[in-house]
Amino acid sequence: MQSLLALSSFVLSVGLVIRGVWTKRAASLEARLERYADAWPDGRPRARHRLVVVNHGPARARDVTVRLVNEHGADYVGTLLTDKHLLPVPVLHAGQDFHSEVVVSYGANPARGVVLAWSDGRRKRQTLTVWLSARQII
């Protein structure tokens, strides 16, 4: 009986160690759309948008790509990321974020979602679709 208890304790502890090592290999990304007030050069007010991608870690995310999509998951054509030339982001460390201004065509709404793709310590490339709602920033 004691040997069975010792064996089960050993198996459980090995499983927890493996799980701990595995989770340290994973990056956890978040995306949000922020809306903030600004003014045109002539003083008229305007609303601006920026996309913020954050890596909550614990692992670093490599080769991070961002794709804006509509409500059906297809590429969105009414919105443009101004910092698209910086994509893919080579490395996004734990706690680090990436900001890009989002230019919305006149009369169009901002993109409804964003598809993030990245590599971390896991074997497969990771993807995440985030449905956006603009958060007002003063």
Biotite code that builds the C-alpha atoms (Angstrom):
import biotite.structure as struc

atoms = struc.array([
    struc.Atom([0.000, 0.000, 0.000], chain_id="A", res_id=1, res_name="MET", atom_name="CA", element="C"),
    struc.Atom([2.798, 2.427, 0.863], chain_id="A", res_id=2, res_name="GLN", atom_name="CA", element="C"),
    struc.Atom([4.592, 1.634, -2.382], chain_id="A", res_id=3, res_name="SER", atom_name="CA", element="C"),
    struc.Atom([1.412, 2.375, -4.358], chain_id="A", res_id=4, res_name="LEU", atom_name="CA", element="C"),
    struc.Atom([1.041, 5.689, -2.530], chain_id="A", res_id=5, res_name="LEU", atom_name="CA", element="C"),
    struc.Atom([4.706, 6.558, -3.146], chain_id="A", res_id=6, res_name="ALA", atom_name="CA", element="C"),
    struc.Atom([4.385, 5.645, -6.837], chain_id="A", res_id=7, res_name="LEU", atom_name="CA", element="C"),
    struc.Atom([1.243, 7.760, -7.287], chain_id="A", res_id=8, res_name="SER", atom_name="CA", element="C"),
    struc.Atom([2.924, 10.706, -5.533], chain_id="A", res_id=9, res_name="SER", atom_name="CA", element="C"),
    struc.Atom([5.944, 10.358, -7.798], chain_id="A", res_id=10, res_name="PHE", atom_name="CA", element="C"),
    struc.Atom([3.793, 10.216, -10.953], chain_id="A", res_id=11, res_name="VAL", atom_name="CA", element="C"),
    struc.Atom([1.805, 13.272, -9.811], chain_id="A", res_id=12, res_name="LEU", atom_name="CA", element="C"),
    struc.Atom([4.955, 15.275, -9.061], chain_id="A", res_id=13, res_name="SER", atom_name="CA", element="C"),
    struc.Atom([6.518, 14.392, -12.431], chain_id="A", res_id=14, res_name="VAL", atom_name="CA", element="C"),
    struc.Atom([3.274, 15.440, -14.144], chain_id="A", res_id=15, res_name="GLY", atom_name="CA", element="C"),
    struc.Atom([3.268, 18.778, -12.320], chain_id="A", res_id=16, res_name="LEU", atom_name="CA", element="C"),
    struc.Atom([6.896, 19.435, -13.262], chain_id="A", res_id=17, res_name="VAL", atom_name="CA", element="C"),
    struc.Atom([6.194, 18.643, -16.919], chain_id="A", res_id=18, res_name="ILE", atom_name="CA", element="C"),
    struc.Atom([3.106, 20.870, -16.859], chain_id="A", res_id=19, res_name="ARG", atom_name="CA", element="C"),
    struc.Atom([5.088, 23.709, -15.263], chain_id="A", res_id=20, res_name="GLY", atom_name="CA", element="C"),
    struc.Atom([7.828, 23.462, -17.881], chain_id="A", res_id=21, res_name="VAL", atom_name="CA", element="C"),
    struc.Atom([5.228, 23.309, -20.679], chain_id="A", res_id=22, res_name="TRP", atom_name="CA", element="C"),
    struc.Atom([3.313, 26.389, -19.514], chain_id="A", res_id=23, res_name="THR", atom_name="CA", element="C"),
    struc.Atom([6.531, 28.404, -19.258], chain_id="A", res_id=24, res_name="LYS", atom_name="CA", element="C"),
    struc.Atom([6.968, 27.806, -22.978], chain_id="A", res_id=25, res_name="ARG", atom_name="CA", element="C"),
    struc.Atom([3.654, 29.500, -23.814], chain_id="A", res_id=26, res_name="ALA", atom_name="CA", element="C"),
    struc.Atom([3.084, 33.163, -24.631], chain_id="A", res_id=27, res_name="ALA", atom_name="CA", element="C"),
    struc.Atom([-0.334, 34.662, -23.895], chain_id="A", res_id=28, res_name="SER", atom_name="CA", element="C"),
    struc.Atom([-1.323, 37.482, -26.264], chain_id="A", res_id=29, res_name="LEU", atom_name="CA", element="C"),
    struc.Atom([-4.149, 39.986, -25.948], chain_id="A", res_id=30, res_name="GLU", atom_name="CA", element="C"),
    struc.Atom([-5.389, 42.579, -28.457], chain_id="A", res_id=31, res_name="ALA", atom_name="CA", element="C"),
    struc.Atom([-7.569, 45.612, -27.863], chain_id="A", res_id=32, res_name="ARG", atom_name="CA", element="C"),
    struc.Atom([-8.759, 48.578, -29.882], chain_id="A", res_id=33, res_name="LEU", atom_name="CA", element="C"),
    struc.Atom([-8.494, 51.953, -28.167], chain_id="A", res_id=34, res_name="GLU", atom_name="CA", element="C"),
    struc.Atom([-10.380, 55.056, -29.294], chain_id="A", res_id=35, res_name="ARG", atom_name="CA", element="C"),
    struc.Atom([-9.121, 58.463, -28.231], chain_id="A", res_id=36, res_name="TYR", atom_name="CA", element="C"),
    struc.Atom([-9.924, 62.093, -28.940], chain_id="A", res_id=37, res_name="ALA", atom_name="CA", element="C"),
    struc.Atom([-7.630, 64.222, -31.059], chain_id="A", res_id=38, res_name="ASP", atom_name="CA", element="C"),
    struc.Atom([-7.911, 67.298, -33.268], chain_id="A", res_id=39, res_name="ALA", atom_name="CA", element="C"),
    struc.Atom([-7.253, 68.059, -36.906], chain_id="A", res_id=40, res_name="TRP", atom_name="CA", element="C"),
    struc.Atom([-4.586, 70.741, -37.560], chain_id="A", res_id=41, res_name="PRO", atom_name="CA", element="C"),
    struc.Atom([-7.368, 73.320, -37.947], chain_id="A", res_id=42, res_name="ASP", atom_name="CA", element="C"),
    struc.Atom([-8.707, 72.477, -34.470], chain_id="A", res_id=43, res_name="GLY", atom_name="CA", element="C"),
    struc.Atom([-11.755, 70.392, -35.410], chain_id="A", res_id=44, res_name="ARG", atom_name="CA", element="C"),
    struc.Atom([-12.164, 67.362, -33.147], chain_id="A", res_id=45, res_name="PRO", atom_name="CA", element="C"),
    struc.Atom([-11.687, 63.835, -34.452], chain_id="A", res_id=46, res_name="ARG", atom_name="CA", element="C"),
    struc.Atom([-11.600, 60.336, -33.065], chain_id="A", res_id=47, res_name="ALA", atom_name="CA", element="C"),
    struc.Atom([-8.523, 58.175, -33.571], chain_id="A", res_id=48, res_name="ARG", atom_name="CA", element="C"),
    struc.Atom([-8.010, 54.464, -33.047], chain_id="A", res_id=49, res_name="HIS", atom_name="CA", element="C"),
    struc.Atom([-5.011, 52.358, -32.135], chain_id="A", res_id=50, res_name="ARG", atom_name="CA", element="C"),
    struc.Atom([-4.544, 48.627, -31.879], chain_id="A", res_id=51, res_name="LEU", atom_name="CA", element="C"),
    struc.Atom([-2.604, 47.385, -28.856], chain_id="A", res_id=52, res_name="VAL", atom_name="CA", element="C"),
    struc.Atom([-1.190, 43.853, -28.712], chain_id="A", res_id=53, res_name="VAL", atom_name="CA", element="C"),
    struc.Atom([0.188, 42.733, -25.330], chain_id="A", res_id=54, res_name="VAL", atom_name="CA", element="C"),
    struc.Atom([2.138, 39.610, -24.417], chain_id="A", res_id=55, res_name="ASN", atom_name="CA", element="C"),
    struc.Atom([1.223, 38.539, -20.884], chain_id="A", res_id=56, res_name="HIS", atom_name="CA", element="C"),
    struc.Atom([3.885, 35.812, -20.992], chain_id="A", res_id=57, res_name="GLY", atom_name="CA", element="C"),
    struc.Atom([5.516, 33.974, -19.449], chain_id="A", res_id=58, res_name="PRO", atom_name="CA", element="C"),
    struc.Atom([7.288, 33.080, -22.723], chain_id="A", res_id=59, res_name="ALA", atom_name="CA", element="C"),
    struc.Atom([8.277, 35.455, -25.484], chain_id="A", res_id=60, res_name="ARG", atom_name="CA", element="C"),
    struc.Atom([6.247, 35.504, -28.710], chain_id="A", res_id=61, res_name="ALA", atom_name="CA", element="C"),
    struc.Atom([8.247, 35.420, -31.936], chain_id="A", res_id=62, res_name="ARG", atom_name="CA", element="C"),
    struc.Atom([7.240, 36.400, -35.464], chain_id="A", res_id=63, res_name="ASP", atom_name="CA", element="C"),
    struc.Atom([3.959, 38.018, -34.349], chain_id="A", res_id=64, res_name="VAL", atom_name="CA", element="C"),
    struc.Atom([1.587, 38.797, -37.233], chain_id="A", res_id=65, res_name="THR", atom_name="CA", element="C"),
    struc.Atom([-1.614, 40.845, -37.077], chain_id="A", res_id=66, res_name="VAL", atom_name="CA", element="C"),
    struc.Atom([-4.487, 40.596, -39.556], chain_id="A", res_id=67, res_name="ARG", atom_name="CA", element="C"),
    struc.Atom([-7.608, 42.759, -39.336], chain_id="A", res_id=68, res_name="LEU", atom_name="CA", element="C"),
    struc.Atom([-10.845, 40.927, -40.164], chain_id="A", res_id=69, res_name="VAL", atom_name="CA", element="C"),
    struc.Atom([-14.547, 41.679, -40.608], chain_id="A", res_id=70, res_name="ASN", atom_name="CA", element="C"),
    struc.Atom([-17.390, 39.985, -38.697], chain_id="A", res_id=71, res_name="GLU", atom_name="CA", element="C"),
    struc.Atom([-17.125, 36.937, -41.008], chain_id="A", res_id=72, res_name="HIS", atom_name="CA", element="C"),
    struc.Atom([-13.383, 36.462, -40.458], chain_id="A", res_id=73, res_name="GLY", atom_name="CA", element="C"),
    struc.Atom([-12.387, 37.719, -43.930], chain_id="A", res_id=74, res_name="ALA", atom_name="CA", element="C"),
    struc.Atom([-9.712, 40.379, -44.435], chain_id="A", res_id=75, res_name="ASP", atom_name="CA", element="C"),
    struc.Atom([-11.074, 43.829, -43.643], chain_id="A", res_id=76, res_name="TYR", atom_name="CA", element="C"),
    struc.Atom([-10.501, 46.469, -46.321], chain_id="A", res_id=77, res_name="VAL", atom_name="CA", element="C"),
    struc.Atom([-11.875, 49.597, -44.604], chain_id="A", res_id=78, res_name="GLY", atom_name="CA", element="C"),
    struc.Atom([-9.074, 49.787, -42.037], chain_id="A", res_id=79, res_name="THR", atom_name="CA", element="C"),
    struc.Atom([-5.303, 50.128, -42.327], chain_id="A", res_id=80, res_name="LEU", atom_name="CA", element="C"),
    struc.Atom([-2.552, 49.652, -39.738], chain_id="A", res_id=81, res_name="LEU", atom_name="CA", element="C"),
    struc.Atom([-0.087, 52.538, -40.071], chain_id="A", res_id=82, res_name="THR", atom_name="CA", element="C"),
    struc.Atom([2.800, 50.476, -38.682], chain_id="A", res_id=83, res_name="ASP", atom_name="CA", element="C"),
    struc.Atom([2.244, 47.516, -40.999], chain_id="A", res_id=84, res_name="LYS", atom_name="CA", element="C"),
    struc.Atom([5.860, 47.885, -42.165], chain_id="A", res_id=85, res_name="HIS", atom_name="CA", element="C"),
    struc.Atom([6.936, 46.805, -38.656], chain_id="A", res_id=86, res_name="LEU", atom_name="CA", element="C"),
    struc.Atom([5.098, 43.483, -39.003], chain_id="A", res_id=87, res_name="LEU", atom_name="CA", element="C"),
    struc.Atom([5.772, 40.766, -38.290], chain_id="A", res_id=88, res_name="PRO", atom_name="CA", element="C"),
    struc.Atom([7.057, 41.809, -34.874], chain_id="A", res_id=89, res_name="VAL", atom_name="CA", element="C"),
    struc.Atom([10.276, 39.786, -34.478], chain_id="A", res_id=90, res_name="PRO", atom_name="CA", element="C"),
    struc.Atom([10.011, 39.341, -30.690], chain_id="A", res_id=91, res_name="VAL", atom_name="CA", element="C"),
    struc.Atom([7.389, 40.422, -28.166], chain_id="A", res_id=92, res_name="LEU", atom_name="CA", element="C"),
    struc.Atom([8.751, 39.714, -24.689], chain_id="A", res_id=93, res_name="HIS", atom_name="CA", element="C"),
    struc.Atom([6.557, 38.971, -21.676], chain_id="A", res_id=94, res_name="ALA", atom_name="CA", element="C"),
    struc.Atom([5.042, 42.260, -20.491], chain_id="A", res_id=95, res_name="GLY", atom_name="CA", element="C"),
    struc.Atom([5.853, 44.062, -23.748], chain_id="A", res_id=96, res_name="GLN", atom_name="CA", element="C"),
    struc.Atom([3.245, 45.606, -26.042], chain_id="A", res_id=97, res_name="ASP", atom_name="CA", element="C"),
    struc.Atom([2.978, 46.756, -29.651], chain_id="A", res_id=98, res_name="PHE", atom_name="CA", element="C"),
    struc.Atom([0.915, 49.809, -30.672], chain_id="A", res_id=99, res_name="HIS", atom_name="CA", element="C"),
    struc.Atom([-0.223, 50.687, -34.167], chain_id="A", res_id=100, res_name="SER", atom_name="CA", element="C"),
    struc.Atom([-2.495, 53.502, -35.203], chain_id="A", res_id=101, res_name="GLU", atom_name="CA", element="C"),
    struc.Atom([-5.528, 52.278, -37.098], chain_id="A", res_id=102, res_name="VAL", atom_name="CA", element="C"),
    struc.Atom([-6.694, 54.445, -40.002], chain_id="A", res_id=103, res_name="VAL", atom_name="CA", element="C"),
    struc.Atom([-10.384, 53.983, -40.732], chain_id="A", res_id=104, res_name="VAL", atom_name="CA", element="C"),
    struc.Atom([-11.707, 54.943, -44.173], chain_id="A", res_id=105, res_name="SER", atom_name="CA", element="C"),
    struc.Atom([-14.205, 57.804, -44.153], chain_id="A", res_id=106, res_name="TYR", atom_name="CA", element="C"),
    struc.Atom([-17.675, 56.441, -43.468], chain_id="A", res_id=107, res_name="GLY", atom_name="CA", element="C"),
    struc.Atom([-16.387, 52.969, -42.532], chain_id="A", res_id=108, res_name="ALA", atom_name="CA", element="C"),
    struc.Atom([-16.335, 51.333, -39.138], chain_id="A", res_id=109, res_name="ASN", atom_name="CA", element="C"),
    struc.Atom([-13.155, 49.959, -37.567], chain_id="A", res_id=110, res_name="PRO", atom_name="CA", element="C"),
    struc.Atom([-12.359, 46.294, -38.106], chain_id="A", res_id=111, res_name="ALA", atom_name="CA", element="C"),
    struc.Atom([-14.459, 43.896, -36.039], chain_id="A", res_id=112, res_name="ARG", atom_name="CA", element="C"),
    struc.Atom([-11.664, 41.517, -35.161], chain_id="A", res_id=113, res_name="GLY", atom_name="CA", element="C"),
    struc.Atom([-7.992, 40.740, -35.337], chain_id="A", res_id=114, res_name="VAL", atom_name="CA", element="C"),
    struc.Atom([-6.231, 37.442, -35.969], chain_id="A", res_id=115, res_name="VAL", atom_name="CA", element="C"),
    struc.Atom([-2.928, 37.139, -34.121], chain_id="A", res_id=116, res_name="LEU", atom_name="CA", element="C"),
    struc.Atom([-0.379, 34.481, -35.032], chain_id="A", res_id=117, res_name="ALA", atom_name="CA", element="C"),
    struc.Atom([2.920, 33.808, -33.275], chain_id="A", res_id=118, res_name="TRP", atom_name="CA", element="C"),
    struc.Atom([5.495, 31.202, -32.367], chain_id="A", res_id=119, res_name="SER", atom_name="CA", element="C"),
    struc.Atom([6.613, 30.433, -28.841], chain_id="A", res_id=120, res_name="ASP", atom_name="CA", element="C"),
    struc.Atom([8.136, 27.413, -27.099], chain_id="A", res_id=121, res_name="GLY", atom_name="CA", element="C"),
    struc.Atom([5.357, 25.108, -28.283], chain_id="A", res_id=122, res_name="ARG", atom_name="CA", element="C"),
    struc.Atom([5.699, 23.059, -31.445], chain_id="A", res_id=123, res_name="ARG", atom_name="CA", element="C"),
    struc.Atom([2.866, 24.513, -33.514], chain_id="A", res_id=124, res_name="LYS", atom_name="CA", element="C"),
    struc.Atom([2.385, 28.136, -34.544], chain_id="A", res_id=125, res_name="ARG", atom_name="CA", element="C"),
    struc.Atom([-0.311, 29.666, -32.348], chain_id="A", res_id=126, res_name="GLN", atom_name="CA", element="C"),
    struc.Atom([-3.291, 31.672, -33.610], chain_id="A", res_id=127, res_name="THR", atom_name="CA", element="C"),
    struc.Atom([-5.912, 33.650, -31.746], chain_id="A", res_id=128, res_name="LEU", atom_name="CA", element="C"),
    struc.Atom([-8.934, 35.552, -33.055], chain_id="A", res_id=129, res_name="THR", atom_name="CA", element="C"),
    struc.Atom([-9.979, 38.480, -30.861], chain_id="A", res_id=130, res_name="VAL", atom_name="CA", element="C"),
    struc.Atom([-13.291, 40.267, -31.465], chain_id="A", res_id=131, res_name="TRP", atom_name="CA", element="C"),
    struc.Atom([-12.745, 43.957, -30.843], chain_id="A", res_id=132, res_name="LEU", atom_name="CA", element="C"),
    struc.Atom([-14.819, 46.667, -29.242], chain_id="A", res_id=133, res_name="SER", atom_name="CA", element="C"),
    struc.Atom([-13.404, 50.173, -29.053], chain_id="A", res_id=134, res_name="ALA", atom_name="CA", element="C"),
    struc.Atom([-12.416, 51.252, -25.570], chain_id="A", res_id=135, res_name="ARG", atom_name="CA", element="C"),
    struc.Atom([-12.625, 55.001, -25.042], chain_id="A", res_id=136, res_name="GLN", atom_name="CA", element="C"),
    struc.Atom([-9.370, 56.580, -23.863], chain_id="A", res_id=137, res_name="ILE", atom_name="CA", element="C"),
    struc.Atom([-9.492, 60.184, -22.710], chain_id="A", res_id=138, res_name="ILE", atom_name="CA", element="C"),
])
